[in-house]
Amino acid sequence: MTMEPVIKKTKLEDPSGRLRCQYVIVKKDRQCGMTRRADEQYCSEHLNLLKKNSGSLIHSGVTSTETGGRERIPCPLDPNHTIWKDQLTRHMKKCNKFKMSHANDNEPYYQKDMNSLVETVELSEVIDYKQFLDQTIHILQKWDDTSDIPLKQESNQEMVEKRVNTLTNQKHAIQQSSLIQNMISAKILNTSSSNQDYIEFGCGKAEFSRYLNQVICLTKDHVPHEITYHLIDRASNRMKFDSKFAADTQDLTKQLQMTPNIKRIKIDIKDLKLDTQLDSSHGYVAISKHLCGVATDLTLRCIMNNNLLHQQLDGLCIAMCCRHVCSHKDYINPSYIKSLLPNDITYEQFFTCLTKVCSWATNGRRQGMVGTDTVEITESISMTLEEREALGLAARKIIDLGRLKWVQQNLGKDARLVRYVDKSISLENVALLLNTSD
C-alpha cells in the first residue's frame, strides 16, 4: 500500500506579508516559496511552466499580456530555470551557476580546462547517430577481439565482518569490498607505509574512501600514521562521510595516533591542478567507484598533466561507468578508436554511435522478457535482446580497452581490466587497476 503525499493548505502570504506563489511542488510535498505579483496566482517561474505545459507558451520567449508584455527566456547558464529577458545582464552576474563556475577562480588548485581538450577541438555540428547506426553495428559485429576481461570478485574479510553482514541491501558494500581486496591482491595498497595517501575522484559522499580507511585500520601489518584523503567532487553532496573518518579510526584502532586528514575540493576534474595540494615525499593511489562517463578520461589526463602526481603515483583503481555520456572530444585515446574504422565513417560519427550502443549493455530486461525476444532498434533495425546486449558489451569494451592501452603506454605497463563483481551485483562491473611500484 502506497501513501499519497499530504499537501498542506497553501498560504496566500508568509508571516512578513509577502505574497507567496500558490504552486504546489508535489514531489517535495510543499508549496513554492517564491514571491508572486498581486494580480497573479503564481510566481513568474511557475506561471511560465504551467503555460509551457499547456502549450500556450513555448519556452522560447513568447510574450504574454498576463506578464505585462515582458519575455521569459531560459537562463543561458542553466536552462532549467527562466529569467526576464530585459534583466538578462543583471541576472548573469548573480546567477548561482555563474557563482559556482567562478567559485575557485583564486584557488591554487584551479586552472581552467587544464585537463580538457574541448577548447582545442574545433566545434562540430550535432551528429544524428541514427544515420550511422547501421555502419557502427556492422563494425562491432566484425570486430575480432578474443581478449577476456576476467571476473575477479574478491571479498575483504574486514569489510565482510564489519559492514557487509550487517546490511539488508549488500550490493554497494560487496562492490566496495571487492575493489578494496583487488587493490590489496594487486599490491596497490601498502598499508604498512607511512607515506601513502589516497585521492578519490568523483567521491560523492566519500563512502568508498571511508571504508578503505576502515580496512587500513583493521589490517594486521598496519603501522598507525596520519593518512591524507583528497576528496574530489564538483557537486555539493549532502550527508557526507568526511566527519566519520576520525571516529572510525579511533573506534577501530583504540587510539588517536593516526587521525586521518580529510581535504575535500569542490571542483570539476577538468579544472583540477592537483599538484598544488600534494606532498612530494608521499606516494598516491587514485581511486574511484563508478567514475561517470567522461570523468574517467579527465581523471587520467589529470594524473598525466600533474607532474608530481604522475611521478608519485603508486597505483590506480577506477571502477568505470556510464560510457553513454562519454565525449569524443575528451576521450583519452582517440587513435585507438580510429584504428578500428573503415574510411566511410569518421571518428566523431562512430564514437557518438558507440556511446549510444553502450547503453544496450546496461538497459536490463523487463520482467518476463527472455534473451530470444526481438526488439526494434529503429524502423529498419531489429535484433534479439541477446544480440543487443552483446553489441552493448562490445561497445563498452572498446572504450575501456582504449583507456587501458593509454594507461599502459603512459602510466604503467602492468595496468589491467577486471570485472570486480558478477553482473547480478552490478551491470557496471569493470575496473581499471594499476600498480606502478613493481
N, C-alpha and C positions, 0 to 999 in steps of 0.2 A: 504494500500500500504506500503510495507516494503522497507527500504532503504538498499542497498548493501553497505558494508564498502568501503570507498575510500582509496586505498593504494597509498601512495606517492612513487615516483620512488626511487628504492633502491640506496643507496650510496655505492660506492666501498670502500671509506675510509672516516674517520672523519677528522675534521679540523687539527688535530695533525699529520695526515698522517698514522694513524693506520689502518690496513686492517680490514674491517668490514664484518661480516657474512652477506650473502645475503638472509638468510632465512626470510620470512615474516610471522609474527605471526598474522593470520587473526583475531582471537578473540580479540586481543588487538589493531588491526589496526596500527601496527608499525613493523619496521624492527628490527631484533635481534641486540643487542648492543655488542655481544661478538666478540672477535678477531678471524680471520681466518688465516690459513697459506697462503703464497703467491701462492702456487700451488693448493689450494683448493678454492671452491666456498663458502663453509660453515664452521662454527666452528665445532670442534670435536663433540660437543653435538648434533647438528642438522644433521651432517653427519651420525652419528650413528643412529639417529632417522629415517632418511629417508631410510637408508639401512634396518633397522628393519621393517619398514612398507612395504617395497618392498619385504621382505623375503630373501634378500641377506645377511643379518646379523641378527642373533638372539641375544637377549640381554643376552648373556651368555659368552662373552669373545672370540669370534671367531676373529682370526687375519685377517688383510687385507693389501694387498700391497699398497693400497692408503693411509694408515696411517703409512707407514714405518715399517709394521710388528708389531706394538705395539697393545696391547689389551685394549679395553674399557670394563669396568665392572660396574655393578650397585654399587653405594656407599653403604657400609654395614649399614650406619646410616640412609640413606634416599634413597631408591631405585628409587625415582622419578628423580634422575639425575645420570649421569655416570662419571667415572673418569678413568684415565690411571692406569692400574694395577701396573706398575712399580713406580707409585707415590702414592701408597696406604697409606704408613706410613706418608708421608708428608701431604697428604690431610686430614687424620683423625684428625690431630691437628688443622687444620684451617677451617674444615667444619662448616657451620653455625649451623647444627644440633648438633654438638659437643659443640659449644659455647653456644647454647641455653640450652642444658642439664646440663651445669655447671655454668650457669649464677647466680644461687642462692647459690652456694657452701658455701659462707661465711656469708650468711644472717641468723639471729637468727630464722627466721620462716621456715627455710628449714631443714628437716630431711628425708633423702631418704627412700621412701617406708613406711613411718610411718603409713599410713592409707590403705596400700595394703597388701594382703595376697599372692600375686603372688610368691614371692621368697620363701615362706614357704610351697608351694604346689609342689609336685613332677611334673615335666613336663610330660604331657601326649601326646600321639600321636594325630594327627589331626583326628577328628571324621567326617565321612561321614554321614551327618544327614539323607540322603535318606534311609540308611539301617535300621533306627529306626523310620521312619516316621509313618509307619502303627501302631506300638505299641503306639507311642505318641498320635496319633489321637484316638485310642481306649481308652486310659486313659482319655483323655479330654472329650470324649463322655460319659464316665461312671462317671465322676467327679460330685458328688452330692453336689452342693453348692447353697443354697437358699438365701444367703445374697445379699442385694441390695446396690449398690453404688448410693446414692440419687443425683438427679440433683438439684444443688443449684446455679443457675445462678443469681447472685446478681448484683446490679448496684450502684456504688458510685456516689452520686449526684454531688459532686465537680468535679469528673473526667468527668461526662457527660456534664456538663456545660462548662468546661474549655477546654476539648480535644475531646471527642467522637463526639460531634455535629459539630465540625469544620473539620472533616475528611471525605474524599470520601470513602476510604477503612478503615472501622472501626474495623476489626476483631481483630487486636492486642490490640487496645485500649479497646475493650469490654472485652477481656480476662484479661487485667491488672485491669480494673475497678472491675470485679467480684472477682478476687483474693484479691484485697485490701479490698473490702467490706466484703468478707468472713472472713478475718482476724479481721476486726472491729467487726463483728457479733459474732465471737468466742472469743472476748476479748483478742486476741493475741496482738493487738496493744494497747499500753497505751499512747495515745497522750498527756496526761497531766503530764506524768512522766518526771522528769528532768534527768533521768539516764538510758534511754533505747536507745540502739544503734542497728544497723542493719548490717547483713552480707549477701551479695548476692553472692552465689556460682554460678560459670559459668555465670558471669554477662554480658559478651559481651560488648556492648556499655553502659551498666548500665541504660538502658531505664526504666526498672521496678523500680529501686531504685529512679530514678529521679521523676517519677510520684507518688511514695509513699511519697516522700518528699513534693511534691506539696499538696497532700491530707492532710498531717500533718499540713502544714502551714495554710490550709483553715479550719481546724477543730475548732469549736467554743470554746471547752474547752482546746484548746492548750495553754500552757504557753511557751513563747519564751525561748529557751535554745539551747545550742550547741549540735548537734547530729553528731555522727560519723558513716559514711557509709564505711564499709570494703568491697571493691570490689575485688572479686577473679576470675581470669580467666587465663588460660595458653596461650592464643593467644594474638597476637598484634593486637588489634582492631582499625580500622580507624573510624573517625567521632564519637569519644566517647562523652558522655554527661557530663563527670566529671566537666567541667568548667561551666555547665549550672546551677548547684545546687544553687550556691550563688546568681546568677542573678534572678533565680526563687523565691528564698526566699525573696530577697529584694523587688521584684515586688509584691509578694502576701501579705507580712506582712507589707510593707512600713517601714521597719526598719532593722537594721543590728544586732539586739540583739542575733540572733541565726544563725550565719553563719555556714553552715554545714562543717564538717571536713571530707574530702574525702581521704581515704587511699586505693590506688589500689595496689594489689600484683599480679605480673605476675608469676604464679606458677601452676604446676599440683597439684590437690587436694590430690593426693596420697602422696605427699611430704610435706604437709602443717602442720606446728607446730604453730597453730594459737594463743595459749595461750600467746606467747611472745608479741603479739600485743594488748592484751586486758587489760581492767581496772577492777580490782576485785570488785570495787564499783558499776559497771554498770551491767545492765541486757542486754541480747542479744536476738534478733529474727533472726533466719536463714531463708532466703527467696531465692527462685529461680523460674523463669518462664521458663519452658521447660529445665530441667536439664537432659542432654542427657545420656541415657544408664547407663553404669557402674558408671558414675559420681555421680548419686544418692546414690549408695551404698558406694562410697568413702566418700561422704559428711556425711552420717550417722555415719560411722566409725570415721571420723574426729571429730565429735561432742563428740563421746564416748571417744576417745583417748586423747582429750584435757580436762583435769580435770576442769580447770577454766571455760571454755565454757560450759561444761556439767553441772556444778553446777549453773552457772548463766544464763542458757537458759530459757528465758521467753516463747518462742514459736517457732513454725516451720510452714512454708508454702512452700512446694515444689511441683510445677507442673511438673510431670514426663513426659518423652517422650522417644522414640527410644529404646524400650525394645529389639529390634532386635540386638543391639550392646552391650547388657549386657554380662557379663563374668561369667561362673560358678566358676571361681577361686576367684573372688572378690565379688560375690553376698553375701548380708548381712545375709541371713537366709537359708542356705542350708538344715538345719534339717527339716524345714517345707516342702520343696520340696521332700526330701527323704521320708517323712511320707506318701506321696501320691502314692508311687511307688510299683509295684509288684517286685518280685525277679528277673525277667528276663530282667531288664533294669537298668543300673547304673544311678546315679545322673548326671554324666558328659554327658552321651549319651542323657538322657531325656532333660536336660537343653539346650543342643545345639539345639535339635529339637524345643524346646519350643520357643527359640528366633527366629527361622525361622518362626514358625507359628504365632508369634506375629505380623509380618508384614502384615498378611492377614486382620487384623482389620483396617489397615490404607491405604491399597492399593487403595481403592476407586474403582469406576466403570467408565469405559469408556462411552462416550456419546452413548446413545441408548441401553445400557445393562440394564437388569432387574434382580431382585433377583432370578428368577427361571432359568436363563441361566446356562448352565453347563460349568464348566471349568475343564481342565485337570491339576492335580497337578503333577503327574508323569505318566509314561506309564501305571501303574496299578491302579492309584488312580484318581478318578474324583468325583466332587460334584457340587452342585449348588452354586451360589455366596452367597446366604443367609447362607448356611451351612458353607462355608469357612469363612465368616465374623464372624459367631457365634463362631467358633473354635478359630479364632484370638483373639476375645474378651475374651474368656475363658483363653487362654494362657497368655494374658496380665494381667488378673485379678489375676491369680495365683502368678505372680511375684510381683504385687502390694500388695496382701494380705500377702505374706511373709514379705515384708518390714513393713507393718502396724503392724503385730504381733510382729516383733522385736522391733519396736519403743514403742509399748505398754508395752513390758517386760522390756525395758532398759531406756527409756526416759520419758515416761508418759502414764498412762493407758487411758487417755482421747483422745488419737490420733484417727483420723478417716479419711476415704477417702470420697471425694465428686467429683462429676462431675460438674466442676465450669462453664462450658458453654455447650450449646447444640452441638451435633456433626455437625450441619450445620455451626457452627462458627469454630470449630476445631475438627478433629478426635482424636487428642491428648488432652484430656479434663479432666484428672483425677489429683487431687491434694491431697497431704498428709498434714493434718492440725493437729497441736498440741498446746494446751495451758497448760503450766506447772504451772501456777500461782494459779489455783483453788485448 
